[in-house]
Amino acid sequence: MLTFKRGLGKNNANCVLKDSYKRYEKIVKNPLGERDYIEICKAFNEFLMLDVVCRSAQVTLGRLGVLSIKKYKCKPRMVEGKVSVNHMPVDYKATKEYWERNPEARARKELIRLTNDHTNGYRYRFFWDKFTTRLPNKQFYSFTTVRRFSRMLSDVLKDDNIIIDFFLDETKLRPKKC
């Protein structure tokens, strides 16, 4: 049986809620317990992400910019006069099933690519607009969602009963993979 393993994340947090709680404890005279503080923070984050994903809202994070979801279309690339699909993401589930049915394809390492037919060819990503903020050294900060919220966005996009139109990203800030 063929298995795919997830690798170590490229953005590992160096500041977590426990660090935030230590600062909160110093500032407030009668602080909540650590567990209650963390539960409140998690519930608030969940509320913000539900607002962004399910209502297509742009959430202003105070002086830290704006969080939203942007959609964009992958443009076909031409390599030596031919259309290249190597920049498109791999559909690992379909590839695994295809390789189990066809061992020759596995030997040739043929990959099945995602075409995003369910979203009319659009791809979606969380976008943190940090360019409007006064944060010093903002080029060194990044925003990466936890897998749960990425899966939530995926479920909303795949559900035919939910119709949400996200913001079209026409800027030059496209991901490098597409």
N, CA and C atoms as a LAMMPS dump frame, in Angstrom:
ITEM: TIMESTEP
0
ITEM: NUMBER OF ATOMS
534
ITEM: BOX BOUNDS ff ff ff
-5.0000000000000000e+02 5.0000000000000000e+02
-5.0000000000000000e+02 5.0000000000000000e+02
-5.0000000000000000e+02 5.0000000000000000e+02
ITEM: ATOMS id mol type element x y z
1 1 1 N 0.844 -1.186 0
2 1 2 C 0 0 0
3 1 3 C 0.884 1.242 0
4 2 1 N 0.556 2.163 -0.843
5 2 2 C 1.308 3.4 -0.998
6 2 3 C 0.844 4.42 0.037
7 3 1 N 1.774 5.047 0.733
8 3 2 C 1.418 6.057 1.729
9 3 3 C 2.18 7.344 1.45
10 4 1 N 1.531 8.446 1.754
11 4 2 C 2.155 9.759 1.668
12 4 3 C 2.26 10.303 3.083
13 5 1 N 3.409 10.824 3.456
14 5 2 C 3.601 11.378 4.785
15 5 3 C 3.757 12.887 4.69
16 6 1 N 3.191 13.566 5.648
17 6 2 C 3.347 15.008 5.705
18 6 3 C 4.695 15.332 6.32
19 7 1 N 5.34 16.328 5.779
20 7 2 C 6.644 16.728 6.284
21 7 3 C 6.527 17.753 7.394
22 8 1 N 7.652 18.16 7.905
23 8 2 C 7.709 19.189 8.934
24 8 3 C 7.273 20.514 8.32
25 9 1 N 6.431 21.254 9.008
26 9 2 C 5.929 22.519 8.487
27 9 3 C 7.041 23.534 8.292
28 10 1 N 6.869 24.407 7.298
29 10 2 C 7.912 25.395 7.041
30 10 3 C 7.804 26.591 7.979
31 11 1 N 6.61 26.821 8.514
32 11 2 C 6.402 27.94 9.437
33 11 3 C 6.046 27.384 10.802
34 12 1 N 6.996 27.2 11.643
35 12 2 C 6.741 26.701 12.989
36 12 3 C 6.659 27.888 13.937
37 13 1 N 5.605 27.909 14.754
38 13 2 C 5.346 29.054 15.626
39 13 3 C 6.41 29.166 16.709
40 14 1 N 6.887 30.36 16.909
41 14 2 C 7.818 30.584 18.007
42 14 3 C 7.172 31.432 19.101
43 15 1 N 5.914 31.784 18.922
44 15 2 C 5.15 32.518 19.93
45 15 3 C 3.747 31.921 19.952
46 16 1 N 3.369 31.327 21.049
47 16 2 C 2.095 30.621 21.144
48 16 3 C 1.23 31.255 22.23
49 17 1 N 0.019 30.71 22.422
50 17 2 C -0.91 31.29 23.385
51 17 3 C -0.375 31.279 24.812
52 18 1 N 0.447 30.301 25.157
53 18 2 C 1.009 30.282 26.513
54 18 3 C 1.905 31.493 26.752
55 19 1 N 2.633 31.916 25.727
56 19 2 C 3.448 33.121 25.848
57 19 3 C 2.56 34.352 26.018
58 20 1 N 1.463 34.378 25.285
59 20 2 C 0.515 35.481 25.4
60 20 3 C -0.092 35.519 26.802
61 21 1 N -0.361 34.348 27.354
62 21 2 C -0.943 34.281 28.696
63 21 3 C 0.018 34.849 29.737
64 22 1 N 1.31 34.584 29.595
65 22 2 C 2.301 35.108 30.552
66 22 3 C 2.276 36.631 30.565
67 23 1 N 2.15 37.218 29.376
68 23 2 C 2.096 38.678 29.297
69 23 3 C 0.785 39.192 29.895
70 24 1 N -0.31 38.509 29.575
71 24 2 C -1.625 38.866 30.111
72 24 3 C -1.618 38.814 31.639
73 25 1 N -0.967 37.801 32.201
74 25 2 C -0.897 37.618 33.644
75 25 3 C -0.18 38.798 34.333
76 26 1 N 0.833 39.335 33.67
77 26 2 C 1.571 40.467 34.232
78 26 3 C 0.767 41.767 34.189
79 27 1 N -0.09 41.907 33.166
80 27 2 C -0.816 43.155 32.96
81 27 3 C -2.067 43.24 33.826
82 28 1 N -2.806 42.141 33.946
83 28 2 C -4.113 42.145 34.622
84 28 3 C -3.953 41.83 36.108
85 29 1 N -4.759 42.513 36.952
86 29 2 C -4.663 42.29 38.397
87 29 3 C -5.254 40.947 38.812
88 30 1 N -6.441 40.606 38.328
89 30 2 C -7.083 39.329 38.649
90 30 3 C -7.219 38.504 37.366
91 31 1 N -6.162 37.859 36.932
92 31 2 C -6.228 37.145 35.654
93 31 3 C -7.057 35.859 35.739
94 32 1 N -7.576 35.464 34.59
95 32 2 C -8.249 34.174 34.474
96 32 3 C -7.203 33.068 34.601
97 33 1 N -7.673 31.858 34.758
98 33 2 C -6.754 30.736 34.732
99 33 3 C -6.228 30.536 33.315
100 34 1 N -5.093 29.867 33.205
101 34 2 C -4.463 29.683 31.89
102 34 3 C -5.379 28.916 30.934
103 35 1 N -6.025 27.879 31.424
104 35 2 C -6.905 27.074 30.573
105 35 3 C -8.084 27.902 30.062
106 36 1 N -8.69 28.715 30.945
107 36 2 C -9.819 29.559 30.527
108 36 3 C -9.376 30.598 29.501
109 37 1 N -8.216 31.207 29.741
110 37 2 C -7.682 32.206 28.812
111 37 3 C -7.473 31.601 27.424
112 38 1 N -6.868 30.422 27.376
113 38 2 C -6.598 29.765 26.094
114 38 3 C -7.898 29.384 25.398
115 39 1 N -8.888 28.907 26.147
116 39 2 C -10.187 28.543 25.554
117 39 3 C -10.883 29.772 24.97
118 40 1 N -10.817 30.899 25.654
119 40 2 C -11.427 32.137 25.151
120 40 3 C -10.725 32.589 23.873
121 41 1 N -9.403 32.544 23.865
122 41 2 C -8.652 32.93 22.665
123 41 3 C -8.976 32.014 21.484
124 42 1 N -9.061 30.713 21.739
125 42 2 C -9.393 29.773 20.668
126 42 3 C -10.801 30.021 20.133
127 43 1 N -11.747 30.29 21.027
128 43 2 C -13.128 30.56 20.602
129 43 3 C -13.194 31.842 19.766
130 44 1 N -12.433 32.863 20.159
131 44 2 C -12.414 34.112 19.396
132 44 3 C -11.795 33.9 18.015
133 45 1 N -10.697 33.161 17.958
134 45 2 C -10.074 32.861 16.665
135 45 3 C -11.024 32.076 15.765
136 46 1 N -11.734 31.129 16.35
137 46 2 C -12.725 30.338 15.598
138 46 3 C -13.816 31.262 15.043
139 47 1 N -14.294 32.198 15.866
140 47 2 C -15.313 33.154 15.434
141 47 3 C -14.813 33.992 14.256
142 48 1 N -13.581 34.499 14.35
143 48 2 C -13.027 35.309 13.259
144 48 3 C -12.902 34.498 11.97
145 49 1 N -12.405 33.27 12.073
146 49 2 C -12.212 32.453 10.881
147 49 3 C -13.545 32.039 10.259
148 50 1 N -14.551 31.767 11.09
149 50 2 C -15.882 31.469 10.548
150 50 3 C -16.43 32.678 9.793
151 51 1 N -16.178 33.862 10.301
152 51 2 C -16.608 35.084 9.642
153 51 3 C -15.917 35.245 8.292
154 52 1 N -14.631 34.97 8.246
155 52 2 C -13.868 35.1 7.005
156 52 3 C -14.294 34.034 5.994
157 53 1 N -14.422 32.79 6.432
158 53 2 C -14.703 31.69 5.511
159 53 3 C -16.169 31.644 5.101
160 54 1 N -17.073 31.744 6.042
161 54 2 C -18.496 31.52 5.747
162 54 3 C -19.236 32.777 5.281
163 55 1 N -18.717 33.947 5.563
164 55 2 C -19.394 35.175 5.148
165 55 3 C -18.558 36.011 4.19
166 56 1 N -17.402 35.514 3.806
167 56 2 C -16.502 36.232 2.904
168 56 3 C -16.165 37.623 3.441
169 57 1 N -15.957 37.697 4.735
170 57 2 C -15.689 38.987 5.377
171 57 3 C -14.196 39.306 5.336
172 58 1 N -13.917 40.59 5.38
173 58 2 C -12.553 41.056 5.578
174 58 3 C -12.458 41.485 7.026
175 59 1 N -11.626 40.796 7.785
176 59 2 C -11.505 41.069 9.214
177 59 3 C -10.322 41.992 9.435
178 60 1 N -10.585 43.136 10.048
179 60 2 C -9.522 44.074 10.381
180 60 3 C -8.946 43.676 11.732
181 61 1 N -7.651 43.499 11.768
182 61 2 C -6.96 43.05 12.973
183 61 3 C -6.309 44.226 13.698
184 62 1 N -7.053 45.296 13.868
185 62 2 C -6.493 46.478 14.52
186 62 3 C -5.39 47.082 13.671
187 63 1 N -4.237 47.285 14.283
188 63 2 C -3.098 47.845 13.548
189 63 3 C -2.316 46.782 12.765
190 64 1 N -2.791 45.54 12.801
191 64 2 C -2.047 44.447 12.165
192 64 3 C -2.513 44.13 10.753
193 65 1 N -3.363 44.944 10.17
194 65 2 C -3.773 44.729 8.793
195 65 3 C -5.133 44.065 8.676
196 66 1 N -5.374 43.442 7.524
197 66 2 C -6.671 42.856 7.202
198 66 3 C -6.479 41.413 6.77
199 67 1 N -7.375 40.542 7.248
200 67 2 C -7.351 39.136 6.877
201 67 3 C -8.576 38.837 6.019
202 68 1 N -8.359 38.191 4.866
203 68 2 C -9.465 37.849 3.978
204 68 3 C -9.075 36.628 3.154
205 69 1 N -9.978 36.218 2.271
206 69 2 C -9.701 35.124 1.34
207 69 3 C -9.732 35.709 -0.055
208 70 1 N -8.719 35.412 -0.835
209 70 2 C -8.643 35.893 -2.209
210 70 3 C -8.724 34.702 -3.145
211 71 1 N -9.325 34.921 -4.308
212 71 2 C -9.351 33.88 -5.319
213 71 3 C -8.529 34.345 -6.52
214 72 1 N -7.957 33.389 -7.221
215 72 2 C -7.167 33.71 -8.397
216 72 3 C -7.213 32.522 -9.338
217 73 1 N -6.964 32.787 -10.602
218 73 2 C -6.943 31.737 -11.612
219 73 3 C -5.507 31.445 -11.996
220 74 1 N -5.222 30.167 -12.15
221 74 2 C -3.902 29.78 -12.627
222 74 3 C -3.842 30.013 -14.124
223 75 1 N -2.821 30.678 -14.542
224 75 2 C -2.644 30.903 -15.972
225 75 3 C -1.779 29.78 -16.535
226 76 1 N -2.128 29.265 -17.71
227 76 2 C -1.292 28.204 -18.288
228 76 3 C 0.077 28.756 -18.654
229 77 1 N 1.082 27.926 -18.458
230 77 2 C 2.449 28.322 -18.791
231 77 3 C 2.889 27.618 -20.063
232 78 1 N 3.634 28.32 -20.857
233 78 2 C 4.165 27.744 -22.082
234 78 3 C 5.645 27.43 -21.881
235 79 1 N 6.008 26.179 -22.119
236 79 2 C 7.398 25.756 -22.038
237 79 3 C 7.752 25.096 -23.358
238 80 1 N 8.677 25.691 -24.086
239 80 2 C 9.113 25.2 -25.388
240 80 3 C 7.935 25.006 -26.337
241 81 1 N 7.004 25.951 -26.33
242 81 2 C 5.875 25.909 -27.239
243 81 3 C 4.747 24.987 -26.828
244 82 1 N 4.839 24.341 -25.672
245 82 2 C 3.8 23.432 -25.199
246 82 3 C 3.254 23.948 -23.871
247 83 1 N 1.985 23.622 -23.609
248 83 2 C 1.365 24.009 -22.342
249 83 3 C 1.906 23.1 -21.238
250 84 1 N 2.43 23.698 -20.165
251 84 2 C 2.989 22.944 -19.053
252 84 3 C 1.986 22.904 -17.907
253 85 1 N 1.8 21.719 -17.314
254 85 2 C 0.905 21.579 -16.165
255 85 3 C 1.692 21.293 -14.897
256 86 1 N 3.005 21.337 -14.956
257 86 2 C 3.827 21.009 -13.789
258 86 3 C 3.669 21.995 -12.648
259 87 1 N 3.146 23.178 -12.904
260 87 2 C 2.959 24.164 -11.843
261 87 3 C 1.638 23.961 -11.105
262 88 1 N 0.781 23.085 -11.613
263 88 2 C -0.513 22.841 -10.972
264 88 3 C -0.34 21.841 -9.835
265 89 1 N -1.145 21.965 -8.766
266 89 2 C -0.986 21.075 -7.614
267 89 3 C -1.398 19.642 -7.947
268 90 1 N -0.803 18.692 -7.233
269 90 2 C -1.044 17.27 -7.458
270 90 3 C -2.266 16.819 -6.658
271 91 1 N -3.127 16.036 -7.29
272 91 2 C -4.254 15.404 -6.605
273 91 3 C -3.748 14.063 -6.081
274 92 1 N -3.287 14.044 -4.839
275 92 2 C -2.633 12.862 -4.292
276 92 3 C -3.581 11.682 -4.148
277 93 1 N -4.829 11.933 -3.808
278 93 2 C -5.788 10.842 -3.651
279 93 3 C -6.022 10.141 -4.993
280 94 1 N -6.296 10.917 -6.038
281 94 2 C -6.532 10.34 -7.362
282 94 3 C -5.267 9.684 -7.911
283 95 1 N -4.108 10.288 -7.635
284 95 2 C -2.844 9.709 -8.094
285 95 3 C -2.597 8.364 -7.428
286 96 1 N -2.851 8.281 -6.138
287 96 2 C -2.655 7.024 -5.408
288 96 3 C -3.562 5.929 -5.959
289 97 1 N -4.836 6.251 -6.196
290 97 2 C -5.769 5.271 -6.765
291 97 3 C -5.338 4.852 -8.162
292 98 1 N -4.883 5.795 -8.962
293 98 2 C -4.421 5.508 -10.32
294 98 3 C -3.195 4.602 -10.299
295 99 1 N -2.263 4.869 -9.387
296 99 2 C -1.06 4.042 -9.288
297 99 3 C -1.384 2.619 -8.831
298 100 1 N -2.384 2.475 -7.949
299 100 2 C -2.76 1.131 -7.502
300 100 3 C -3.382 0.329 -8.641
301 101 1 N -4.125 0.995 -9.538
302 101 2 C -4.725 0.32 -10.685
303 101 3 C -3.718 0.083 -11.811
304 102 1 N -2.748 0.973 -11.934
305 102 2 C -1.825 0.923 -13.064
306 102 3 C -0.376 1.024 -12.561
307 103 1 N 0.297 -0.111 -12.31
308 103 2 C 1.671 -0.061 -11.803
309 103 3 C 2.672 0.558 -12.781
310 104 1 N 2.364 0.493 -14.071
311 104 2 C 3.27 1.108 -15.059
312 104 3 C 3.296 2.626 -14.894
313 105 1 N 2.137 3.21 -14.577
314 105 2 C 2.071 4.662 -14.353
315 105 3 C 2.877 5.047 -13.122
316 106 1 N 2.86 4.169 -12.12
317 106 2 C 3.654 4.427 -10.919
318 106 3 C 5.142 4.394 -11.236
319 107 1 N 5.539 3.457 -12.08
320 107 2 C 6.95 3.361 -12.462
321 107 3 C 7.386 4.605 -13.245
322 108 1 N 6.468 5.13 -14.079
323 108 2 C 6.781 6.347 -14.844
324 108 3 C 6.549 7.613 -14.023
325 109 1 N 5.992 7.44 -12.8
326 109 2 C 5.694 8.549 -11.883
327 109 3 C 4.756 9.579 -12.513
328 110 1 N 3.698 9.078 -13.173
329 110 2 C 2.687 9.958 -13.733
330 110 3 C 1.835 10.51 -12.594
331 111 1 N 1.569 11.8 -12.632
332 111 2 C 0.803 12.468 -11.586
333 111 3 C -0.499 13.013 -12.159
334 112 1 N -1.541 12.972 -11.36
335 112 2 C -2.814 13.57 -11.739
336 112 3 C -2.893 14.931 -11.063
337 113 1 N -3.19 15.942 -11.845
338 113 2 C -3.204 17.326 -11.348
339 113 3 C -4.618 17.785 -11.018
340 114 1 N -4.723 18.703 -10.07
341 114 2 C -6.005 19.305 -9.715
342 114 3 C -6.364 20.372 -10.739
343 115 1 N -7.606 20.364 -11.188
344 115 2 C -8.054 21.376 -12.149
345 115 3 C -9.062 22.343 -11.526
346 116 1 N -9.547 22.035 -10.326
347 116 2 C -10.507 22.886 -9.617
348 116 3 C -11.757 23.171 -10.451
349 117 1 N -12.314 22.12 -11.034
350 117 2 C -13.533 22.278 -11.826
351 117 3 C -14.708 22.745 -10.969
352 118 1 N -14.749 22.354 -9.703
353 118 2 C -15.85 22.736 -8.826
354 118 3 C -15.858 24.228 -8.5
355 119 1 N -14.746 24.928 -8.759
356 119 2 C -14.682 26.368 -8.505
357 119 3 C -14.406 27.154 -9.784
358 120 1 N -14.718 26.551 -10.927
359 120 2 C -14.495 27.179 -12.245
360 120 3 C -13.025 27.535 -12.476
361 121 1 N -12.139 26.716 -11.974
362 121 2 C -10.709 26.915 -12.202
363 121 3 C -10.041 27.882 -11.244
364 122 1 N -10.787 28.444 -10.305
365 122 2 C -10.191 29.378 -9.34
366 122 3 C -9.537 28.607 -8.206
367 123 1 N -8.475 29.183 -7.673
368 123 2 C -7.838 28.689 -6.456
369 123 3 C -8.013 29.769 -5.398
370 124 1 N -8.046 29.342 -4.153
371 124 2 C -8.318 30.254 -3.039
372 124 3 C -7.2 30.176 -2.02
373 125 1 N -6.948 31.315 -1.355
374 125 2 C -5.934 31.343 -0.308
375 125 3 C -6.308 32.408 0.714
376 126 1 N -5.853 32.178 1.929
377 126 2 C -5.998 33.2 2.964
378 126 3 C -4.971 34.287 2.673
379 127 1 N -5.379 35.528 2.82
380 127 2 C -4.51 36.645 2.492
381 127 3 C -4.467 37.621 3.655
382 128 1 N -3.283 37.872 4.133
383 128 2 C -3.076 38.86 5.19
384 128 3 C -2.482 40.097 4.548
385 129 1 N -3.257 41.178 4.512
386 129 2 C -2.802 42.438 3.932
387 129 3 C -2.026 43.2 4.995
388 130 1 N -0.74 42.959 5.032
389 130 2 C 0.098 43.617 6.034
390 130 3 C 0.757 44.88 5.485
391 131 1 N 0.447 45.214 4.233
392 131 2 C 1.087 46.367 3.614
393 131 3 C 0.51 47.688 4.099
394 132 1 N -0.675 47.64 4.707
395 132 2 C -1.293 48.862 5.211
396 132 3 C -1.006 49.085 6.691
397 133 1 N -0.221 48.241 7.294
398 133 2 C 0.041 48.338 8.723
399 133 3 C 1.356 49.063 8.994
400 134 1 N 1.491 49.541 10.202
401 134 2 C 2.724 50.226 10.606
402 134 3 C 3.629 49.31 11.414
403 135 1 N 3.51 48.044 11.22
404 135 2 C 4.306 47.058 11.936
405 135 3 C 5.763 47.141 11.486
406 136 1 N 6.717 47.296 12.4
407 136 2 C 8.113 47.35 11.97
408 136 3 C 8.591 45.964 11.519
409 137 1 N 9.449 45.937 10.528
410 137 2 C 10.015 44.696 9.985
411 137 3 C 8.925 43.725 9.527
412 138 1 N 7.865 44.242 8.935
413 138 2 C 6.735 43.394 8.562
414 138 3 C 7.079 42.384 7.47
415 139 1 N 8.152 42.595 6.75
416 139 2 C 8.53 41.627 5.719
417 139 3 C 8.971 40.297 6.317
418 140 1 N 9.258 40.271 7.596
419 140 2 C 9.695 39.031 8.246
420 140 3 C 8.541 38.267 8.891
421 141 1 N 7.334 38.82 8.86
422 141 2 C 6.173 38.158 9.44
423 141 3 C 5.401 37.424 8.35
424 142 1 N 4.775 36.32 8.714
425 142 2 C 3.922 35.604 7.776
426 142 3 C 2.694 35.077 8.509
427 143 1 N 1.671 34.758 7.749
428 143 2 C 0.44 34.211 8.311
429 143 3 C 0.171 32.873 7.646
430 144 1 N 0.06 31.837 8.436
431 144 2 C -0.265 30.513 7.936
432 144 3 C -1.406 29.968 8.774
433 145 1 N -2.461 29.515 8.114
434 145 2 C -3.596 28.983 8.854
435 145 3 C -3.283 27.567 9.327
436 146 1 N -3.953 27.17 10.381
437 146 2 C -3.855 25.78 10.812
438 146 3 C -4.673 24.939 9.844
439 147 1 N -4.377 23.671 9.78
440 147 2 C -4.998 22.777 8.814
441 147 3 C -6.528 22.766 8.947
442 148 1 N -7.03 22.894 10.138
443 148 2 C -8.478 22.857 10.366
444 148 3 C -9.193 23.951 9.579
445 149 1 N -8.64 25.154 9.551
446 149 2 C -9.293 26.248 8.842
447 149 3 C -9.134 26.11 7.331
448 150 1 N -8.032 25.56 6.875
449 150 2 C -7.875 25.286 5.444
450 150 3 C -8.884 24.238 4.994
451 151 1 N -9.102 23.223 5.823
452 151 2 C -10.105 22.187 5.526
453 151 3 C -11.508 22.788 5.556
454 152 1 N -11.75 23.741 6.46
455 152 2 C -13.053 24.401 6.529
456 152 3 C -13.321 25.15 5.222
457 153 1 N -12.331 25.867 4.724
458 153 2 C -12.467 26.579 3.452
459 153 3 C -12.731 25.591 2.321
460 154 1 N -12.01 24.491 2.313
461 154 2 C -12.194 23.471 1.286
462 154 3 C -13.611 22.907 1.323
463 155 1 N -14.126 22.627 2.512
464 155 2 C -15.482 22.086 2.644
465 155 3 C -16.529 23.089 2.149
466 156 1 N -16.336 24.363 2.448
467 156 2 C -17.273 25.393 1.998
468 156 3 C -17.249 25.489 0.47
469 157 1 N -16.072 25.407 -0.124
470 157 2 C -15.962 25.514 -1.58
471 157 3 C -16.558 24.296 -2.29
472 158 1 N -16.463 23.129 -1.666
473 158 2 C -16.976 21.906 -2.301
474 158 3 C -18.471 21.705 -2.091
475 159 1 N -19.079 22.416 -1.157
476 159 2 C -20.501 22.27 -0.878
477 159 3 C -21.311 23.052 -1.913
478 160 1 N -22.171 22.349 -2.667
479 160 2 C -22.969 23 -3.712
480 160 3 C -24.072 23.879 -3.139
481 161 1 N -24.471 23.661 -1.891
482 161 2 C -25.555 24.43 -1.281
483 161 3 C -25.093 25.792 -0.778
484 162 1 N -23.791 25.986 -0.656
485 162 2 C -23.248 27.252 -0.157
486 162 3 C -22.681 28.038 -1.333
487 163 1 N -23.17 29.254 -1.507
488 163 2 C -22.678 30.107 -2.59
489 163 3 C -22.05 31.342 -1.966
490 164 1 N -20.748 31.423 -2.058
491 164 2 C -20.005 32.557 -1.521
492 164 3 C -19.052 33.024 -2.603
493 165 1 N -18.986 34.324 -2.803
494 165 2 C -18.051 34.857 -3.783
495 165 3 C -16.956 35.597 -3.029
496 166 1 N -15.744 35.087 -3.133
497 166 2 C -14.613 35.713 -2.454
498 166 3 C -14.005 36.781 -3.348
499 167 1 N -13.063 37.524 -2.814
500 167 2 C -12.469 38.651 -3.512
501 167 3 C -11.494 38.16 -4.575
502 168 1 N -11.585 38.732 -5.757
503 168 2 C -10.692 38.37 -6.851
504 168 3 C -9.363 39.079 -6.648
505 169 1 N -8.293 38.321 -6.704
506 169 2 C -6.953 38.867 -6.506
507 169 3 C -6.354 39.196 -7.858
508 170 1 N -6.381 40.466 -8.205
509 170 2 C -5.826 40.887 -9.483
510 170 3 C -4.485 41.58 -9.316
511 171 1 N -3.942 41.502 -8.12
512 171 2 C -2.658 42.145 -7.881
513 171 3 C -1.533 41.254 -8.348
514 172 1 N -0.346 41.735 -8.226
515 172 2 C 0.816 40.927 -8.592
516 172 3 C 1.275 40.051 -7.436
517 173 1 N 0.46 39.92 -6.397
518 173 2 C 0.828 39.161 -5.208
519 173 3 C 0.385 37.716 -5.317
520 174 1 N 0.542 37.096 -6.444
521 174 2 C 0.143 35.714 -6.638
522 174 3 C 1.172 34.783 -6.027
523 175 1 N 0.739 33.62 -5.565
524 175 2 C 1.704 32.645 -5.051
525 175 3 C 2.654 32.229 -6.166
526 176 1 N 3.872 31.916 -5.811
527 176 2 C 4.883 31.6 -6.811
528 176 3 C 4.633 30.279 -7.511
529 177 1 N 3.855 29.364 -6.879
530 177 2 C 3.61 28.056 -7.479
531 177 3 C 2.682 28.123 -8.666
532 178 1 N 1.911 29.182 -8.798
533 178 2 C 0.917 29.21 -9.85
534 178 3 C 0.985 30.494 -10.64
